[in-house]
Structures are given as C-alpha cells and as structure tokens.
C-alpha cells in the first residue's frame, strides 16, 4: 500500500483540509479535529508515521 503523494495529492493534508473546509463553508469555526483510522494488516509503521506527520503539518 502506498500512501502519500499519489495522483490525488498528499492524503493526510487533504483529509484535514477537506474536513475543515467543509465545516468552514457551512459557517462553523473549526477548533478541534478527531481522527479515526482503519488500518490494513501489514501497514508499516513508516507509512503510518508519514500519514500522521502529514496530517500534523496541515494545522
């Protein structure tokens, strides 16, 4: 499995920015964000770490 900068862009950043944008467009003022992950068996810690770091940089 390859996460990160594929044809859709940086998936971690897109997940955060897309959620915040949807909230902002409806008039909300996002202050907090929770994250739930469903991980495939065999996902490496390196891949998970890149994803989480990407989400962290989006703030």
C-alpha positions in Angstrom: 0.0 0.0 0.0 1.3 3.4 -0.9 0.0 6.5 0.9 1.2 10.0 0.5 1.8 12.0 -2.7 -0.1 10.0 -5.3 -2.3 11.3 -8.1 -4.7 12.7 -5.5 -2.0 14.6 -3.6 -0.9 14.4 0.0 -3.7 12.3 1.6 -3.1 13.4 5.2 -3.2 17.0 4.3 -6.2 16.6 2.1 -8.1 14.7 4.8 -7.6 17.6 7.3 -8.1 20.5 4.9 -11.1 18.9 3.2 -12.8 18.4 6.6 -12.0 21.9 7.8 -13.1 23.4 4.5 -16.5 21.6 4.7 -17.1 22.9 8.2 -16.0 26.4 7.4 -18.2 26.6 4.3 -21.2 25.8 6.4 -20.4 28.6 8.8 -18.7 26.7 11.5 -15.4 27.7 13.1 -13.4 24.5 13.4 -11.4 24.4 16.7 -10.7 20.7 17.1 -10.4 17.6 14.9 -10.6 14.0 15.8 -9.1 11.2 13.7 -10.2 7.6 13.4 -8.2 5.1 11.3 -8.9 1.7 9.9 -5.5 0.2 9.2 -4.9 -2.7 6.9 -2.9 -5.6 8.2 0.7 -5.2 7.1 0.7 -1.4 7.1 4.2 -0.4 8.0 4.9 2.0 10.9 6.9 4.1 8.5 3.8 4.6 6.3 1.6 5.4 9.3 4.1 7.8 10.6 4.3 9.7 7.3 0.5 9.9 7.2 0.3 11.3 10.8 3.1 13.7 10.1 1.3 14.9 7.0 -1.9 15.5 9.0 0.0 17.4 11.7 1.6 19.7 9.1 -1.9 20.6 7.8 -2.7 22.5 11.0 
